[in-house]
């Protein structure tokens, strides 16, 4: 009985781990597109946000950080469903429903 319980817990952990990996989405943004995005943020004087936590792909952004819709002028169709904020010298793309970081453009 004990072995079956341990095997079941191990299987559940493997499945849960697989789901966590599947939920982390990344998108490809070319160097030219990255430059265009950074230029937009500077030109439009997007107000930077201070975040206490370390910003990494997969991290969850606090609710008090305002997320902004990605503008069409970025010309990156893969980013349309995401939101962003500017922090430090980075543009951070976020999946709005989970508030998980998808990409950090430095």
C-alpha positions as semicolon CSV with decimal commas, in nm:
position;residue;x (nm);y (nm);z (nm)
1;X;0,000;0,000;0,000
2;X;0,280;0,236;0,095
3;X;0,461;0,171;-0,238
4;X;0,144;0,241;-0,434
5;X;0,093;0,570;-0,248
6;X;0,453;0,678;-0,312
7;X;0,424;0,584;-0,681
8;X;0,100;0,781;-0,710
9;X;0,251;1,089;-0,549
10;X;0,556;1,062;-0,775
11;X;0,338;1,031;-1,084
12;X;0,132;1,333;-0,981
13;X;0,450;1,536;-0,928
14;X;0,577;1,443;-1,275
15;X;0,245;1,538;-1,434
16;X;0,227;1,866;-1,243
17;X;0,585;1,945;-1,342
18;X;0,502;1,881;-1,707
19;X;0,207;2,117;-1,686
20;X;0,421;2,391;-1,536
21;X;0,668;2,359;-1,822
22;X;0,390;2,360;-2,080
23;X;0,239;2,675;-1,930
24;X;0,559;2,877;-1,970
25;X;0,536;3,031;-2,313
26;X;0,816;3,205;-2,493
27;X;0,806;3,387;-2,822
28;X;1,076;3,463;-3,073
29;X;1,154;3,830;-3,124
30;X;1,425;3,913;-3,376
31;X;1,704;4,159;-3,291
32;X;1,549;4,414;-3,531
33;X;1,210;4,380;-3,359
34;X;1,376;4,416;-3,017
35;X;1,540;4,739;-3,133
36;X;1,209;4,870;-3,266
37;X;1,034;4,791;-2,935
38;X;1,306;4,962;-2,730
39;X;1,297;5,267;-2,961
40;X;0,919;5,289;-2,916
41;X;0,948;5,286;-2,536
42;X;1,212;5,563;-2,544
43;X;1,032;5,775;-2,808
44;X;0,694;5,749;-2,633
45;X;0,856;5,810;-2,294
46;X;0,688;5,511;-2,136
47;X;0,701;5,559;-1,761
48;X;0,927;5,301;-1,596
49;X;0,790;5,087;-1,316
50;X;0,990;4,983;-1,011
51;X;0,949;4,618;-0,918
52;X;1,106;4,481;-0,600
53;X;1,113;4,122;-0,721
54;X;1,363;3,996;-0,975
55;X;1,210;3,992;-1,323
56;X;1,271;3,665;-1,505
57;X;1,082;3,462;-1,764
58;X;0,814;3,262;-1,583
59;X;0,799;3,495;-1,281
60;X;0,460;3,628;-1,172
61;X;0,422;4,005;-1,175
62;X;0,248;4,165;-0,873
63;X;-0,108;4,293;-0,916
64;X;-0,005;4,651;-0,844
65;X;0,210;4,667;-1,160
66;X;0,005;4,827;-1,438
67;X;0,024;4,632;-1,763
68;X;-0,015;4,818;-2,093
69;X;-0,152;4,681;-2,420
70;X;0,114;4,610;-2,682
71;X;0,081;4,869;-2,961
72;X;0,034;4,754;-3,321
73;X;0,319;4,987;-3,423
74;X;0,564;4,735;-3,276
75;X;0,489;4,523;-3,582
76;X;0,533;4,196;-3,393
77;X;0,215;3,989;-3,439
78;X;0,329;3,731;-3,181
79;X;0,302;3,996;-2,907
80;X;-0,058;4,111;-2,968
81;X;-0,215;3,898;-2,695
82;X;0,029;4,013;-2,431
83;X;0,074;4,323;-2,217
84;X;0,394;4,494;-2,119
85;X;0,560;4,726;-1,873
86;X;0,894;4,904;-1,868
87;X;1,127;4,848;-1,575
88;X;1,484;4,967;-1,541
89;X;1,607;4,939;-1,897
90;X;1,393;4,637;-1,988
91;X;1,062;4,595;-2,167
92;X;0,881;4,305;-2,002
93;X;0,613;4,111;-2,192
94;X;0,348;3,954;-1,970
95;X;0,063;3,707;-2,025
96;X;-0,224;3,912;-1,880
97;X;-0,444;3,641;-1,727
98;X;-0,165;3,469;-1,533
99;X;0,061;3,779;-1,509
100;X;0,358;3,555;-1,595
101;X;0,660;3,705;-1,769
102;X;0,688;3,575;-2,125
103;X;0,990;3,772;-2,245
104;X;1,235;4,032;-2,114
105;X;1,367;4,262;-2,384
106;X;1,689;4,420;-2,266
